[in-house]
Amino acid sequence: MAEIKVDCRGETCPVPLVETRKALRKAAPGDVIEVIGTHPASKKEIPMAVEALQLKLLSVEGTDTIWTIRIQR
């Protein structure tokens, strides 16, 4: 099981979601993707995309100014 980090600090929509999807496509089953960002809307959009893809959302932490989302493929 690998951990993939996606740093999207300073990026706005749709970049954080696009970069998260790219990481998810590259990840193997069981891998964990950690997304770090600062765009408030992406903090809401990424978990919705994870749910739509039927993947496991491990955690959403932080504030609207900086947050971390962990996803298991």
MOJOGI-V609410 format. One record per backbone hydrogen bond with DSSP energy under -1.0 kcal/mol. CO is the residue of the C=O (numbers start at 1). NH is the residue of the N-H. Records with the same first field share a line. If there is no record, write none. Layout:
BEGIN
CO->NH + NH
END
This chain:
BEGIN
2->32
4->34
6->36
8->11
12->15
14->18
15->19
16->20
17->21
18->22
19->23
20->24
21->25
22->26
23->27
28->31
31->73
32->4
33->71
34->6
35->69
36->8
37->67
39->43
41->45
42->46
44->48
45->49
46->50
47->51
48->52
49->53
50->55
51->54
56->72
59->70
61->68
66->63
67->37
68->61
69->35
70->58 + 59
71->33
72->56
END
